[in-house]
Amino acid sequence: MKKNTCFHIAILALSLAACGPAPVSHMSPTDSSSAAGIRLGDDAKLGDIISTSTVGIVSVQKNDKGELYLSSICSGSLMPENVVLTAAHCIPQGAQMYVAFSTSVFDVQNYRRIDGITVHPQYIHDLQDEQGKVLRNRNDVAVVHYTGATPATFKPVRILPNLTPLKKGVKVIVAGFGIGDDTDMMKTPKGQTPDTRSAGAGTLRSTNVSVEATNYSQTEIVLNQVDGHGACEGDSGGPAYLVVNNQVMLFGVASWGPLRGV
């Protein structure tokens, strides 16, 4: 039984505590196998505000045989002028990165190559200090720039102008391309890489969660995932939305949270 199922959202530097980028070892970008996403969430509907503003961030590398494979999956929010907002910890070393404009990151026909990356200058990579204390105000945000034209069906979402509406208990929406069920992943022995393919990473999904704490830090809030719904591996960098006057507005970036119950 999970004792801690909250996650953090970087408030633009928000911190949704997601589990991290989803490793997809030896999975070819041309693999069309089905996948799920946000834990216990719903598939995004083509044409709605979530599916037209949420994108996948994929890293592609070569194996020993020179074959391409997806090495990780993250999520992001479309901004104007070929820019995507995501989490800083989603930026790998030595990998070619792409933005996936689709409800599936395996739809390689809709990839756009990333040609520019800017990580928050005060980003702190480590989650804990030397004494094991969890660090706050890590500034886990980054923006990437992609080449080519933005698909006509995609458009940036509005950003929440102020955080006043965010109060404990308020319902918000999180979205991403992460795993759909972490039951098997939580059985993975420590030190081994969980199989995110069987857990369903790769398809855009969304769900509703509530705000747990707005004062976690100056740049982070905490969302409550006690009922099992919420962000996890592969949802990192994905959006947190608040509906204000029937308008969906972006206020955060999925940052970090527990994979296993602790």
PyMOL commands that set and color helices and strands:
alter all, ss='L'
color gray80, all
select helices_A, chain A and resi 88-90+108-110+185-187+196-199
alter helices_A, ss='H'
color red, helices_A
select strands_A, chain A and resi 6-10+14-15+22-27+42-43+54-62+68-79+83-86+96-100+111-119+142-146+158-159+171-176+205-213+220-224+239-244+247-256
alter strands_A, ss='S'
color yellow, strands_A
deselect
rebuild
show_as cartoon
